[in-house]
């Protein structure tokens, strides 16, 4: 994701972000986590990073913290 963000490929960053979250949900096996994320992101487009590339760096920092 860091390389994609550096190249400012917003659509690819959005896709990778979704894949990251889907993987963490599957690994956690937590229906509560999935429900929380759905509620928290209900009004955020799946292409958020394509529309707002300035958030990519923070996204990558947060993902590194999770890992």
C-alpha positions as CSV (number, residue, x, y, z in Angstrom):
1,X,0.0,0.0,0.0
2,X,2.9,2.3,0.7
3,X,4.2,2.0,-2.9
4,X,0.7,2.5,-4.3
5,X,0.3,5.7,-2.2
6,X,3.7,7.0,-3.3
7,X,2.6,6.6,-6.9
8,X,-0.7,8.4,-6.0
9,X,-2.8,5.6,-7.4
10,X,-6.0,6.3,-5.5
11,X,-8.2,3.6,-7.0
12,X,-5.5,0.9,-6.3
13,X,-5.1,2.3,-2.8
14,X,-8.8,2.0,-2.2
15,X,-8.9,-1.6,-3.4
16,X,-5.9,-2.6,-1.3
17,X,-7.5,-0.9,1.8
18,X,-10.7,-2.9,1.3
19,X,-8.7,-6.1,0.9
20,X,-6.8,-5.3,4.1
21,X,-9.9,-4.8,6.1
22,X,-11.7,-7.9,4.6
23,X,-8.6,-10.0,5.6
24,X,-8.6,-8.6,9.2
25,X,-12.3,-9.4,9.5
26,X,-11.9,-12.9,8.3
27,X,-8.9,-13.5,10.6
28,X,-10.6,-12.0,13.6
29,X,-13.8,-14.1,13.1
30,X,-15.6,-11.3,15.0
31,X,-19.1,-10.4,13.8
32,X,-18.9,-7.4,16.2
33,X,-15.9,-6.0,14.5
34,X,-17.6,-6.3,11.1
35,X,-20.8,-4.7,12.4
36,X,-18.8,-1.9,14.0
37,X,-16.9,-1.2,10.8
38,X,-20.1,-1.2,8.7
39,X,-21.7,1.3,11.0
40,X,-18.6,3.5,11.2
41,X,-18.1,3.6,7.4
42,X,-21.7,3.6,6.3
43,X,-21.4,6.9,4.5
44,X,-17.9,6.6,3.3
45,X,-17.4,5.5,-0.3
46,X,-15.3,2.5,-1.1
47,X,-13.2,4.7,-3.3
48,X,-12.3,7.1,-0.5
49,X,-8.6,7.1,-1.2
50,X,-9.2,7.7,-4.9
51,X,-11.2,10.7,-4.0
52,X,-9.0,11.8,-1.1
53,X,-5.4,10.7,-1.7
54,X,-4.2,13.0,1.1
55,X,-5.3,10.4,3.6
56,X,-3.2,7.6,2.2
57,X,-0.2,8.2,4.5
58,X,-2.3,8.2,7.6
59,X,-4.1,5.0,6.4
60,X,-0.7,3.3,6.0
61,X,0.4,4.4,9.4
62,X,-2.8,3.0,11.0
63,X,-2.4,-0.3,9.2
64,X,1.2,-0.6,10.4
65,X,-0.1,-0.1,13.9
66,X,-2.7,-2.8,13.5
67,X,-0.1,-5.3,12.1
